[in-house]
Amino acid sequence: MNTLLLSSSSAASDVYKRQEHPVAIRVPATEVISCGEPVDSDYSILNRYKVTHRGSKVAIVALGSFYGLGQSVASLLKEKENIDATLINPRYITGIDSELMNELKADHELVITLEDGVLDGGFGEKISRYYGTSDMKVLNYGAKKEFVDRYDLQEFLRANHLTDEQIVEDIFAIAYGIALGKFVQKEYLEKLSSWIVENVYSEEGLFKYENSAIRYYCKGIVKIAISKGLCDAECEKRISEKYIRKSSFMPAYKDSFDSKRLSGYGPIYYDLARYVLCDHLDRFFCINYKTREYLRETEKFIEKYKKEYDVDMLAPEGLIISIAFQYLLNQGWDEKIFWECEDKNNLGIDICIRNTYMRSTHGAKSKVMTVAEKYVWCVKHRMEAVFASQLQYNYYGQGVRYISDYYEIDDFTNTYQDYVNSRYTKIEDKWIHTDQMVKTPYKEFFAENIEKWMKKKDTPDFTVWLGEKTDARILYAYTNIVNEVLGIEEAIWISSGIVKNNDFEKLIAEVNVYSEERSELLNVAEFHSYVETCGFYTPQEVCAVQSVKEANESINIGNEKNVIQVYKLVATCLSEHIENIEKTFYLPSRIARILTGITYGDGYEYINDNNEVVCKYSDVSKGENNQQECLQINSHILESSLKENDYRMFWVFRVYRSPSSKAYELYGNDITHDTDRSYIVWFDEEKSRYIELKEIEPVIAENNNDYVLKVKSLYDRLDD
């Protein structure tokens, strides 16, 4: 049976007369939309959708009574994003118009489905499944699978993310995800970035799109376009300029001015009030630490609210919570509907959600959010934009200044990285060189044997690990292997760097001479650069959006007269991850990406403009103890570039040995805790050479006027 959606009695009558196929007629529960066009009377050709407006890029497939919502979304996209979306009335619930769906592939990148039913097993999932093997992106909107008895329709739609504004915001995030993709079309980037510069970064646009998340996505899209040479210098200037120092006035709820971050107000309880809002946003309310008074601009901002609401005292935390609560009310949040808890037979929606699902703490988003929690996150982004336009931000330990980009202060979802993470969780990586570890001639589990192995001054086979004659070269690796049979455990860290050729011998001569930055060589696990953010940032964004800026890129070895600049070849970023909640990714550093031409990276593969895989990351684990992370780069591409640019490569190598947990249980404090040795390694005439790095401490001169460094020669150069 085919299910057909009809809103006209004459159309229903026509269908009734037809005998070719059984038909079910659905009666809409919401307002019926009349388009004024003649109703088709011939439905003998099954599953033929009707295109009511032909556009490009985005297609909206609006089912049944949600066709009106589709019209509204299309109108908003045209008005706010200048996107001329195709609007489709599918008419048939159970079948797919494969001819039309294939047609859309030619000039569309995103299909949105809207349905007034359950998403699980619904109409939208059919469309997603149809496009599953193609590059088409699909967004499904509908209701979650639950039994709903009596409800307010508008509140139900809002709670299920089915309101116009929410859908448009999601499209901004999707647009950013598409821009970060491996095969993003240049035409897409060029047109979209041009529109963003003219509309979002105009003075009017900065008021219209007063939302940190939207501005973050937009700025990222333009930066990607700039990196690909699709935007001129004027575009870069527009998005680089500081945000205007004026902004909208956000109304506040006066009765909650006395709110505290620990008590909150109404549904904005402890975690939302403290971790999501106050602990984060009150860093905009900066104090001059000499006078213990607010900065002038901060004082002016607070005075506006004191004057508007006729109050003598107003603390930042009370103001923040009050603005947030008023925002909830403006969005339609109602205490009776959402927060009622006295009548056990008529509990509020948010109370039911809160009592049913586990809430997140310490500023994390709950997997199932209350309506209030969801809008608290929305208003947080709004306040970030409003505050940043007028107030300086306190970077603890790094001074007070206006922000230049929202990634400095908040985390934002990267939808494409989520997709990449889910794909790579199914790929099994191979272990590398683990046969080199926990090797011992002692075959029995005795404390004496464990101690002998730990203290044995054998060195790793660096040639095997670092692969002088292989196609892949390790940039970074961490491996931990436990041998419970013999009671031993071994961990190895490897990282890498480069120096100019004429500085290499100087580096080798200085590696065991004390300097403050030399300690980074010994701390192999953290011998890397990073992007300065407040939290999560994905590998894609490091490569495509913030490719020109990394912190801690290099260190200086030696004294003032003989400074050797050492560049790190490894960078890290902390990202959200579906399975692990969060994950540290290791990737080629900025200088490594420049040298090898890397322009795209998703945390697992890094490619150049020729679509060559230059670098790969793997993550293997078995059980609780045995694990390995490894970042390997194409040795031919790297070596060619190093030679061309007059650089020489080296590795820092750390070996940590300890008894296993089982050995500790048996022998306790009667056994040596651990041994820890580090090396600097390089290749010379196809042979690995190394120096062991020693712990060196400065000696203070007797007069205490300054520090005099007395260093002995604590190393022997060893040839392998």
N, C-alpha and C positions, 0 to 999 in steps of 0.2 A: 504493500500500500504506500502511495505517496501522500505526504501531508502537504497541503496547499494552504497558504495564508490568503484569505479574502476579506475585504472590508465592505464590499458592496453587495447588497441583496440581489441586484440584477446579475452580478458576476456569479454569485452562488447559484442562482437559478440556471444560468447557462451551464455551469459545471454539472448540476443535477441532471440535465438532459443528456450529458455525454456518458457513454457506456463502456469506453475503451479500457478504463482503469478505475479501480476503487479509489475513492477520494475521502479524506477526512477534512472537515472544515473547522478551523480554529476560530473561536470568537475572542477578539482582543479584550484584555481587561483594562487597558489604559485608553487614553484619548486616541481616537481614530484620525489619521491625517488624510486630508483630501487634497490631491495634487491638481485636480481639475482636468486631468487628461482622460480620454476615453479608456474604459476598462477592457482588457483583452477578453475575448470570449472563447478563444480556442486554446485549450490547455492539453491538447492531445500529444504535443511534442514535450516530453518530460524534461524536467531539470534545466529549463532555459531561463537564466537570470535576466533581469532587465536593468540596463545601464541608464539611469535617470540623468546623470551628468557625466560627461567624459572629461577627465583631467589627466594628470600624470603624477608620477613619483609615489603618491599615496592613494590607496584605494580603500574605501570604507564600505563594507558589506553589512548592511543594517537590516536585521531580520525582524519581520513581523511588526509588533507595536513599537519596536525600537527604531523604526525607520525615521521617525521624527527626531529622535536623538542623533541619528546619523546626519540628518540635514543640519542640525545645530552644530555638530562637531565640524562638518565641512565648512559651514559659514565662519566659525571661529578660526579655523586654520587659514582661511582666506584672509580674514581680517587681521589676525595677529601674526601669522607666519608667512603670509603671501604664498601659501601652498594651495594650488588649485587641485583639490583632491577629486578623484573619481568616486561617484556615489552609486551604489548598486543596491537594488531591491531584489533579493534572491528569490522570493516568492515560494520556493520549495525548501522544506526543512530537511528532508531525508536524502536528497540527492545533490550532486555537484555538477555544475556547468563546466566541464573540463575544457571545452573550447574557449570560453571566456577566461578561465583561470590561466590557460596557456598564453592567451593574448596579453594579459597583464604583465607577463615576464619581460616583454619587449621594452616597456617604458615605465615600469613601476618597481620600487624597491621595498615598499612596505604595504602589507595588507592588514587592515584592522577589521575585526569582526565584532559586532554588537548583537547580543541576543538576550531576550527576556526569560532566560531559563538557566539551568545549572550548567556550568562549564564542563564538569567531568562527563565525558561521553557525549557532549553536546555538539551543536552545529559548528561552532568555531574550531573544535578539535578535528573535525573532518577536513576543514580547510588547511589547518596546520599540517595534518598528516599528508595531504595531497602535495604540499610544497616541501615536504621533509627533505628530499634529496636535492633540492635546488638552492640557489642563493637568496631566494625571496625571504624576507623577514615577515613574521606574522605576529600580531598582538591580538589576544582573545580577551574580550570583556563580557562578563556575565556574572551570575551568582555562584557563590560557593555552595558545595553540596551539603545541605542541612534541611531539616524540616522547619518550615516557617508557617505559623498559624495566622495570627492577626498582626499586622504591621502597618506602619505608615510608609507608603510607597516611596516618597521622596527620600526619607531617611534610609530606607532599604537600599535604594540606588546609591546614595552617598557612601554608605557603609561598605558596599561592594565595589567601590572605585568606578562608579558608572556615571559620574557627573561630568559635564562638559570640561570644566577647568582642569580637573584631575587628569582627564585623558590627554589634553593638550600638553600638560606638564610632562607626562610620560613620553610623549613624542619628542620633546627636547632631549630627554635622556637617550632615547633610541637613536635620534639623529647623531648624537655624540658617539654612541657605540658604532654606528655605521662608519663614521669618519675615522675611527680607530682601526677599522678592519683591514686585513691584509690586501684585499683587492678593491678598495674603495675607488669609485670612478672620479676622475679629475673634474668632470663637468659638475658632479654633485658637490664637491668641495668648493669649486669656484663660485657657483651660484649661491650656495648656502652661506658661505663666508661673506660674500658681497652683501647679501640681504642683512646679515647680522650686524655688520659694520654700520650700515645705513639706518637700521631700525632699532637695534638694541643699544648701540653705543652712541646714539644721538642723545641730546639733552632730554628730549621727550621720552626716548626709550629707556633711559636710566631710571625714570620715574615709573614708566609703564611696566617694566620688568624688574621691579625692585625685589629681587629674590636671589639669594646667593647661589643656589643650586642652578637656576636657569643661567645666570651670568657665568658660572663656572663652566657649564657645558658649552656655552656660546664662545667664550674666550678660547677654550680648548680647540674647538672646530677651526677657528681662525688661525690659531697657532700651527695647526697641522697643515692648513692651506699655505701658510707662509713658508713652512719647511719644504714644501714641494714646489715653491716658486709660483704659486697661483695668486698671490696677493702682493700688491706693491708696497712701497715704504709708507705710504699714507695709511694703509690698513694697520700696519704694525704700530704706527704712531697713535692711532685712535684707540686701540685696545691697551696700549701701554700707559696712556695718560692716567693720572690718579682720578679716582671717582670724584664726581662733583661734590663740593662741600656744602651741599644743601640736600634736603630730602623731604619725604612726606612726613606728616605728623601722624603717628600711630596712636589711636585712641586707647585709653586705659580704663579699667574698672575701678572706680574710686574706693569702693568698699573693701578692696583687697590690698590697699596701699601698705597696710601694716603686716603683710605676709612675710614669713621668713622661709629661707631655703629649706630648713629642716621640717617645717610643718606644711608648707605649701598653701594651696587654697582650692577647696572643692576637689575636682578630679585631678588637678595638678598637684599630686601628692609628692611624698619625699623624693623618690628617684627622679621624677620628671622635673620637679622644682629645683632640686639641687644639681644633679649631674648633667641633665640635658640643657637646662636653662641657666641657672645662676652661676655655677662654677665656671661655666664657659663664657657667658656674655658679660659678666661683671668685670672682665678684664678690659672692657672698653671704658670703664669708669675710672680713669687713671688719677692717681694722687701724686702731687709733688712731694717727694719724700723729705725734702728739707723743711718745707713749711707745714707739711701734713695736711694740706688743703688740696681740693680738686684742681686740676688744670683748668685754665680759664674757659676753654671750649666745653669741658665737661660740666662746669658750673652753669654755663649758659643753657646747656641741654636740659639739665635737671630743673632750672628755674622756669623754663617754658611749661613744664608739667605742673610745677607748684602754682604758677599763676593761673593756668587753665583750670585747675581743679580746686583752687583756693585752699591750699594746705601749706603749713609752715615747715614741716619736716617731711622728707621723702628719701628713703634709702634705696640704693640701686636694686637690691634684691626684691623689694616690694614693688618697685616700678616695673621690673622685668616680668614678674608674675602677673601683675595687673594688666599689662599690655597683652600677655598671652591669654589670659582669661577672657578679656574683651574680644579678642580675635575668635575664640571658640564660640562665643555668643553670636558674633557677626556671621559665622558660618552655619548657624542654625542649631548649635548645641543647646539643648534644653535640659535643665536639672530634673524636671519631672519625668521626661521621657528616658533620659540616659542615666540618671544618678539616683533614682528612687530605690530605697532599700528598706523602708519601714513596713511596707505591705509585702509580705513574703509571696503572695500570690500574683503580684504585679511588679516584679523587680525591673529596674532600669536596664537598658541594653548594655551599657558599659559595666554595670555591676555583674550582670550575667557572664560577660566575657571575662572579667577579672576573676570571678569565682571558678570559672571553668578551665582557663588556660594559665599556664605558668608565665609570670611576668619576668621580663629581663631587668637586670639591675645595673647600677653604675654606668648609666648612660647608653646602654645598648638598646637596640630596637627589639621589641617583643615579636615573636613569630606570628602571633595573633594579637593585634593591637586593639585596644579600645578606640572608639571614635575620637575621644578626647586626646589620647596619646598620639594618634595619627596627626591631628591638627596642631598639637604642640610642636611636632617636628616641622610642620609647615611654617608656623609662626617663628620658630627659631631661625629658619632660613630668611624669613622676611626681616626679622630684627637684625640679623647679621648684615644685610644689605643697607638697612636704614642707619644703623650705628656706624658702619664703616664709612659711610658718606660724610659723617660729621665728627667722628671721634677717633682719637688715636687708640692703639691697641698695645697692651702691656705684654711684650714678649719676655717672660720671666728670665732674668739673667742676660738678656740681649737688648735691653732698652725699650723705649716707648716710641712708636712711630705709626703712621698710617699704613694699613695693609696695602700690598700691591696686587695680591691675588688671593682668592678665597681658599685655595688649597693649603695656605699657610695656617689656617685656623680651624678647618673642618674636614670631615671625610665625605666623599660623594660617590655614589654607586657608579661603577663602570659595567654596564650591562653586557658588553662584548667580552670582557674578561671573565665574567661569570660563565658565559657560554664556553669559552676556551677551557676553563678549569674543569667543567663537567665533561668535556671531550677527553681530556688527557688523563682523567682518573681511570679510564678504561685501558690505557696503554701500559704494558708491562716493560719497565726498563731493566737493563742488564747490569749485574754487578761488575765492577772494574777492579782488577788486581787484588782482590781480597785474599788470594792465595799467598800473598806476601806477608800476611799478618798473623799474630798469635802463633808464630812458628817457634818451636823449642825442641832441643834434643832430649829434654826430660819428659819421660812418658808416664810418670805417676803423680797423683795429686798429693803433694807434700808441701808444707810451708817452706822448707829449705829450697825445693825446686822452683817454687814461685818466686822467691827472693832472688835466686841466682838469675833467673830469666829477666826479672825486672832490672837488675843492676848490670846486666851484661851490656857492655858498650859496643854492641854491633850496630852498624848503620844500615838504614834501608837501602834497597837496590834502586837508586834514584832513576837510573836509565829505564828500568821497567815501568816505574810510575809515570815518568814525565815524557816518555816516548819520543826520543830523538828522531827516529826514522819512521814514525807513523804519520797518518794523515790528520789525526786529531791530537791536540795538545791541551793538557789540563790548565785551565785558568784558576779554578777553585775546586776543592773537594773536601768533604768531611766524611770519614768512614769510621764506624765503631763496630768492632767484632768481639764477641764473648765466646770463650772456649770453656764451658762449664765442666767438661771432662777433666781438664787440667787445672781449673780454678784461676784462669787468667783473662784479662780484658785489655784491649789495645784500641786507642783512638788516634787517628792521623788527620791533621789539617794541612791543606796545601793552599797557598795563595800565590799571587804573581805580581810582578812590577817590571818597569822598564826605566832605564836611564840613557842619557846620551852616550854614544860609544866612547868618547874621550873622557867621560867621567867614570867609566866602569871600574878601572883599576883603582881609582881613588876611593870608590864605594867599598870595594873589597878591603882596602887598607883601613877604612874607618868603621867597619861594621861592629867591631868590638872596642870602639872608643866611645865613652859615655856622651850622650846628648839626650835632651828631653824627648825628642821625637823618635829616637832609636827604639824606645819601648814598644812602638807599634810593630816593629819587625818581630819582636818576641811574641806579641799577641796576634798570632797568625789568624785566629778565628775572626778577628775584626780588622784585618788589613784590607779595608775596602772604603770606597766613597759612598755617598748616599744623597738623596734629594731631601732638603729640609722641609718637612711637612709636620703637621700636628699629629698625624696618624697614618691612615691607610693611603697607599698610592701604588698603582699597578705598573708592571713592567711596560705595558703598552704606552702609558702616559709618560714614563721616564724617557722612552725612545722617541716618541712623536711630539709630545707637548712641552716637556721641560728638558729638552735635549741640550740646552746651552748652559745649564746650571746644575752643578753638583757640589756638595760640600765635602771637605776633607779629601780632595782629589790627589794630593801629593804631600810628601813630607820632605824636610831638609835634613840631610845627614852631614856631619862635619862641623867645623868651626866657622866663624865669620869670614875668615880669609879663604876658606876652602869649602864652600857650600855645594853639596851635590843634591840636585832636585830629583827625587824619586817619584815616579807616577805609578799609581795603582791601576791594575788592569781589571779589577773586580768592583762592582757596585752592588748595593742591596736596596730592596724596598719591602715594606710590610704591606700586605694586601689581604682583603677579605677573601675567604675561601669557603666554599659550600660545606665540604666535609670536615676540614680542620678548624673552622671558624676564622682563623687567621693563619697566614703563612708568610715566612720570609723567603723572597725570591732572590737568587743570585744571578747577576747578569753582567755582560761586558760593561766596563766603565765608559764614561763619555769619551776619553781619549782612545780607548780600544774600539769604540764604535766608529769614531772618526777615521782611525787608521785602516779599518777593515771595510768601511763603507756601509755599515749596518744602518738601515733606515726604519726597520720594523722589528718588533719583538713582542711576544705574547707571554713571556715567562718560560717558555719551553723551546721555541725556535726563534732564531734571530737571523734575518735575511737582509741582503743588499738590494739595490735597485735592479739588479739583473735576476732577481728572484732566486739567488743562490743561498742555500742554508749555510751561514758562516759559523754559527755557534749553536750548541744544543745543551739543554739543561735536563738532568735526569734525577729522579728521587725514588730510591728503593728502600724498602723496609721489610723485615721479617721478624715478627714477634716484638717484644718490648725493647730488646737490646740491640740487635743487629740492624744497622741502617747505613745508608750512604746517599749523599748528595754530591753531584758532580756537574761542573760546567766545563765543556770542552769546545775548543775553537779549531777551525780549519787551519792547520799548521802552514800550508802553502800560502794562503792569503795573508796570514799574519806575518810570516817571515819575509815575504816579498815587501810588504809595507814597512816593516821595521828597517829593513836594509835601505829602502828608498828614503826613509826619513831619519836615518842615522841613529837608530835606537838599538839597545841590546836588552834582552830579556833575562830575568832571573826568577827564581821561586824562593819562597820561605816555606819551610817544611817543619812541622812539629809532630813529635811522637810522644804520646802519653800512655804509660803502662801502669796498671794497677791490678790488685787481686780482684777476682770476681766477687759478686755479692755473696755467693755461697762460701767462698774462701774467708771473707770477713766474718761470716756467721760462725765458722769453725775456729778461727784463730784470733779474732778480735784485734786488740791493740798489740798483740805479740808479733804482728807481721807488719812490714814496711807499708806505709800508706800508698805511695806512688813514686814514680820517677817521670821526669819531664825534660825532654831534650829538643832543642830547636836548631835548625840549620839554614844557611843561605846556600842555594844550589844554582849552578849554571852549567852550560855546555861549552867546552873548549876543544876544538878539533874532534868533534863527535864523541867526546868522552865527558861524562858527568864529573864535575868537581864541586867541592863543598867546603864550607867552614862552619864549625859549630858555634852557635851564638851563646855567649855567656852573660849571666846576670852581673851588671856593673853598677856600682853606686858612687855618687860624688862624695868627695872628702872636703869637709869645711876647714878653711884655713884657720890658724890659731888666732889671728887678729879679728876674725868674724866680720870684717868689712865687706868682703865679697867671697864668692865661692871659687875656690881653686880646685880644679879637677886633676887629681892624681890618678893616672891610669897605668896599669901594667899591661904588658902584652900577654893576654890570656888565651891565645889561640895558636894553634899550629895549623898551618895549611896542609891539607891532606889531598892527595891525588887518588883518584879511583881508577 
